[in-house]
Amino acid sequence: MSENTMLNVSEDSSLGKVEVAPVVIEVIAGIATTEVGGVSSTRGNFASGVVERFGKKAHGKGIKVELTESGVMIDVFVVLDYGVTIPVVAQKIQENIRQALINMTALEIDEINVHVVGVQMEAAEETEEVQE
């Protein structure tokens, strides 16, 4: 995907055109993902990890947006909390992303694929220590 690819979101061109960059979709999807209960974090790469160490939040990490002929495809890579029901949380992630993108950009998304790449165990260990 080239960096200058933009998504045209305006129907009426009398005043000009409105375009949305895929990076904007990544940020909206990333924020919508972290709002869902049961999501521990999203998977990033080395660069996003370094950026977060210096205090800047990388909202688009763990989100991949692909523009195809049929529309927009989003892949979300998440780490979930231990003990949650994976299909329920994944469906909530899909619904939250779809609703956020409709509200903010009026875009209909073709696919939202949720990839669970890990389970965060710290919450379970802390509750065991408290019970003892």
N, C-alpha and C positions, 0 to 999 in steps of 0.2 A: 504494500500500500504506500503510495507516495504521500509525502508530507503535506502537499498543497491541495489534496483532495478535500473538497468541501461538499456538504450536503445541503441542497437547496430545499428550504422549508416554506417558502412563501408561494402562495397560489396567485395572488394579485401582484402584477409587476408594474402597476401604474406609478407607484412611488419608488420603486427600486426593488432589489432582491435581498432576501435574508438568507444567509448561509451559516451553517453550524459546522465547526471543525470536529472531527472524530475525537479529538482530545477532550472536548467539552462533554461529549457523550460518555467518555470514560470516567470523568470526574463525577458526573451526575450519577452514573451507575455505581461507582465506588462508594459514594456517600449513602445512597439508598441501600446498598448491601450492608454496610456497617450499622445501619439503624435497626436491622432485624435481630431479634433476640436469639441467642444461640450461636451467633457468628463471633468467633474469637478474633479473627483477623483475615486479611486477604494476602495471598502470596505475592511477594514482590521479587525483584531481582537484586543483585548486589548494589547497583546504583541507587535504587530507592531506599535500600537499607542504610546506606551511607548518608543520604539526604535526611532521613528521619533522625539519625544520630545527632545531626546538627540542628535539630529543632523544627525543620520544615516538614509539614505533613504532606505526604504524597497520596492524594485522594484517588488517583487513577490506578494505583498499583493493584495488580491482580486482575485487571479487567482488560480484555482484548476486544476491540471493535473492528469488524470487517465489513467493508462496503462491497456488496455483490450486485449483480444485475437484478436480482429479485428483491433486494432491500438491504436491511441492516441486520447483521448477526453479531451477537455479543456472547463472549465466553467469560465466565466468572470463575476464578480460582480461589477457593476459600478454605480456611481452617475452622472447624466447628468445635464448640465446647463439648466436653465429654458428657454423655448422658442424654443428649437431645435426639429427637427422631429425625434422621437425615432427610427422608422424603418430605416431611412437613416443613422443615426449615428451608429446604431447597425451593419448595413451591412458594413460600413466603418471600424469598429472595426474588424469584421471578416476578411475582405480582408487584412487589415494591418497586423494582426497577422499571417495569412497564408503566406503572402509574406515575412515577416521578418523571419519566421521559414524555409521557403524554401531556402532563401538566406543564412542563417547562418548555418543551420544544414542539409539541403537537406531532411528534413522529410516531408512527406505528412500527414496531420492531417485529421482524420475521421470527427470529429465534433468540432465546436466552438460554444458553447452556451453562449449567452449574456443575463445576468440577470440584469435588471434595478432595483436597490434597493432604489433609491431615486432621488430627483430633488433638485438641489442647487438653492435657491431663491435669494442669495445675489446680483448677477449681476443685476437682475430686480429692486431691491430696490435702488441700487446706481444710476441707470439711472433715476428713478423717482425723486430722490433728486436733481439731476443735472438739470432736466427740470424745476423745480419750481423756 
